[in-house]
Amino acid sequence: MCFKNIKRLILSISIFLTIPMTVTAGEPTDKIKAVSDKLIAIVFDNSLKAPEMKDKREQMVFEIVDGLFNWEEFSRRALARHWGKRTENEKKEFISLFRQLVERTYMDKAGQYSGGKVVFLDEKIEGDYGNVSTQVLTSAGTQIPVEYRVIKKDGVWWVYDVNIEGVSLVNNYRSQFNNILIKSSFEDLLNRLKENIEKGE
């Protein structure tokens, strides 16, 4: 399974490591900003940069990212029509592996980039769904549009997809997962996820 396009998308999520330019907004935007602030603090904490602190630093990042994404919603959309065919145990295993894959890919890339700025442009809410539009201004002067798609569950806003330069993270995964499932089995998909996690790909 090739995750090059997905790695590129996740790389852009390292906007969390930039310096936010504040604007007045609602709860979803505030939550994304709060996560950004926490990740910035970890990345630039000199006490966490020592090699022996690697595991602790990664665990701290994973916990913060967990507080932003709704992994069940993310997973359900990534599997799309194949989701309903799965048992509860299969869904739980897939969510766990999918979460590890995204977090590992993010962790491998995020710490390498910083120094840009992100402008929070707009927030649109319709019922329990919404979009938070931002624009990343890189140190090279490039402008990258990034949109967070959010959902409200039990009174809490969660991110379930990220659209970067018009490309959806969910759609990228969905296309690759679907290609595997129409040619092989769900068990094969799980095994491939495990292999990629072990390889750090």
C-alpha positions as CSV (number, residue, x, y, z in Angstrom):
1,M,0.0,0.0,0.0
2,C,1.5,3.3,-1.0
3,F,0.9,6.3,1.3
4,K,2.9,8.9,-0.5
5,N,0.0,11.2,-1.3
6,I,-1.3,10.7,2.3
7,K,2.0,11.5,3.8
8,R,2.1,14.7,1.8
9,L,-1.3,15.7,3.2
10,I,-0.4,14.8,6.7
11,L,2.8,16.8,6.3
12,S,0.6,19.9,5.7
13,I,-1.1,19.2,9.0
14,S,2.1,20.3,10.6
15,I,0.5,23.7,10.5
16,F,-0.2,22.8,14.1
17,L,3.5,23.7,14.6
18,T,3.1,27.2,13.3
19,I,2.2,30.4,15.0
20,P,-1.5,31.0,14.8
21,M,-2.8,34.5,13.8
22,T,-5.9,34.9,16.0
23,V,-9.4,35.9,14.8
24,T,-12.8,35.8,16.5
25,A,-14.4,32.4,16.0
26,G,-16.5,29.7,17.7
27,E,-15.8,26.5,19.5
28,P,-14.4,24.4,16.6
29,T,-11.8,27.1,15.8
30,D,-11.0,27.6,19.5
31,K,-10.4,23.8,19.8
32,I,-8.0,23.6,16.8
33,K,-6.1,26.6,18.2
34,A,-5.8,25.0,21.6
35,V,-4.4,21.8,20.1
36,S,-2.0,23.9,18.1
37,D,-0.7,25.7,21.2
38,K,-0.2,22.4,23.1
39,L,1.8,20.9,20.2
40,I,3.9,24.0,19.8
41,A,4.8,23.8,23.5
42,I,5.9,20.2,23.1
43,V,7.9,20.7,19.9
44,F,9.8,23.6,21.3
45,D,10.3,22.3,24.8
46,N,14.1,21.7,25.0
47,S,13.7,19.3,27.9
48,L,11.8,16.9,25.5
49,K,14.3,17.0,22.7
50,A,16.8,14.6,24.3
51,P,16.9,11.1,22.6
52,E,15.8,9.4,25.8
53,M,12.7,11.6,25.8
54,K,11.5,10.4,22.4
55,D,8.9,7.9,23.6
56,K,7.5,10.4,26.1
57,R,7.4,13.2,23.5
58,E,5.6,11.0,21.0
59,Q,3.1,9.8,23.6
60,M,2.3,13.4,24.5
61,V,1.7,14.3,20.9
62,F,-0.5,11.2,20.4
63,E,-2.7,12.2,23.3
64,I,-3.1,15.7,22.1
65,V,-4.0,14.6,18.5
66,D,-6.5,12.1,20.0
67,G,-8.2,15.1,21.6
68,L,-8.8,16.6,18.2
69,F,-9.9,13.8,15.9
70,N,-12.9,11.6,16.2
71,W,-11.4,8.3,15.0
72,E,-14.7,6.4,14.6
73,E,-16.1,9.1,12.3
74,F,-12.8,9.3,10.5
75,S,-12.6,5.5,10.1
76,R,-16.2,5.1,9.0
77,R,-15.8,7.6,6.3
78,A,-12.5,6.1,5.1
79,L,-14.1,2.6,4.8
80,A,-17.3,4.1,3.3
81,R,-19.7,1.4,2.0
82,H,-17.4,-1.3,3.5
83,W,-18.0,-0.1,7.1
84,G,-21.5,-1.5,7.5
85,K,-20.3,-5.0,6.5
86,R,-17.9,-5.2,9.4
87,T,-18.6,-6.7,12.8
88,E,-18.1,-4.6,16.0
89,N,-14.8,-6.3,16.7
90,E,-13.6,-5.7,13.2
91,K,-14.5,-2.0,13.5
92,K,-12.7,-1.7,16.7
93,E,-9.6,-3.3,15.3
94,F,-9.7,-1.2,12.2
95,I,-10.2,2.1,14.2
96,S,-7.2,1.2,16.4
97,L,-4.9,0.4,13.5
98,F,-6.1,3.4,11.4
99,R,-5.5,5.7,14.3
100,Q,-2.0,4.3,14.8
101,L,-1.2,4.7,11.1
102,V,-2.3,8.3,11.0
103,E,-0.6,9.2,14.3
104,R,2.6,7.5,13.3
105,T,2.8,9.1,9.9
106,Y,2.0,12.5,11.5
107,M,4.6,12.1,14.2
108,D,7.3,11.1,11.7
109,K,6.7,14.3,9.8
110,A,5.4,17.0,12.2
111,G,8.6,17.6,14.1
112,Q,10.5,18.5,11.0
113,Y,8.6,21.6,10.1
114,S,7.9,24.9,11.8
115,G,8.2,28.6,11.4
116,G,5.2,29.4,9.2
117,K,2.0,31.1,10.1
118,V,-1.6,30.0,9.9
119,V,-4.5,32.4,9.4
120,F,-7.9,31.3,10.6
121,L,-10.2,32.6,7.9
122,D,-13.7,31.5,8.5
123,E,-16.0,29.1,10.5
124,K,-19.3,27.8,9.1
125,I,-21.7,25.7,11.2
126,E,-24.8,24.0,10.1
127,G,-26.4,22.0,12.9
128,D,-23.9,19.4,14.2
129,Y,-21.5,19.9,11.2
130,G,-19.1,22.6,10.3
131,N,-16.0,23.7,8.5
132,V,-13.0,25.7,9.7
133,S,-11.1,27.4,6.9
134,T,-7.5,28.3,7.3
135,Q,-4.6,29.4,5.2
136,V,-1.0,28.3,5.8
137,L,1.7,30.8,5.0
138,T,4.9,28.9,4.7
139,S,8.4,30.4,5.3
140,A,8.9,30.1,1.6
141,G,5.9,32.4,1.0
142,T,3.6,29.7,-0.3
143,Q,-0.1,29.9,0.6
144,I,-1.8,26.6,1.3
145,P,-5.6,26.4,2.0
146,V,-6.5,24.0,4.7
147,E,-10.1,23.2,5.7
148,Y,-11.0,21.2,8.8
149,R,-14.3,19.4,8.7
150,V,-15.9,19.0,12.1
151,I,-18.8,17.2,13.7
152,K,-20.4,17.8,17.1
153,K,-21.0,14.7,19.3
154,D,-22.2,14.8,22.8
155,G,-21.7,18.5,22.9
156,V,-18.0,18.3,21.8
157,W,-16.6,19.3,18.4
158,W,-14.3,16.9,16.6
159,V,-12.3,16.9,13.4
160,Y,-13.3,14.0,11.1
161,D,-11.5,15.1,7.9
162,V,-8.9,17.6,6.7
163,N,-9.0,19.1,3.2
164,I,-5.7,20.4,2.0
165,E,-5.5,22.3,-1.3
166,G,-8.8,20.7,-2.3
167,V,-7.7,17.2,-1.5
168,S,-9.5,15.3,1.3
169,L,-7.5,13.1,3.7
170,V,-10.5,10.8,4.1
171,N,-10.9,10.5,0.3
172,N,-7.3,9.6,-0.1
173,Y,-7.5,6.7,2.4
174,R,-10.9,5.7,1.1
175,S,-9.6,5.2,-2.4
176,Q,-6.7,3.1,-1.3
177,F,-8.8,1.0,1.1
178,N,-11.5,0.4,-1.5
179,N,-8.9,-0.8,-4.1
180,I,-7.7,-3.4,-1.6
181,L,-11.1,-4.5,-0.5
182,I,-12.5,-5.0,-4.0
183,K,-9.5,-7.2,-4.9
184,S,-8.8,-8.9,-1.6
185,S,-10.2,-9.2,1.9
186,F,-10.7,-7.1,5.0
187,E,-8.2,-9.3,6.8
188,D,-5.7,-8.5,4.1
189,L,-6.4,-4.8,4.6
190,L,-5.8,-5.1,8.4
191,N,-2.5,-7.0,7.7
192,R,-1.3,-4.3,5.4
193,L,-2.1,-1.6,7.9
194,K,-0.1,-3.6,10.5
195,E,2.8,-3.9,8.2
196,N,2.8,-0.2,7.4
197,I,2.7,0.7,11.1
198,E,5.6,-1.6,11.9
199,K,7.6,-0.2,9.0
200,G,6.7,3.4,10.0
201,E,5.2,4.1,6.5
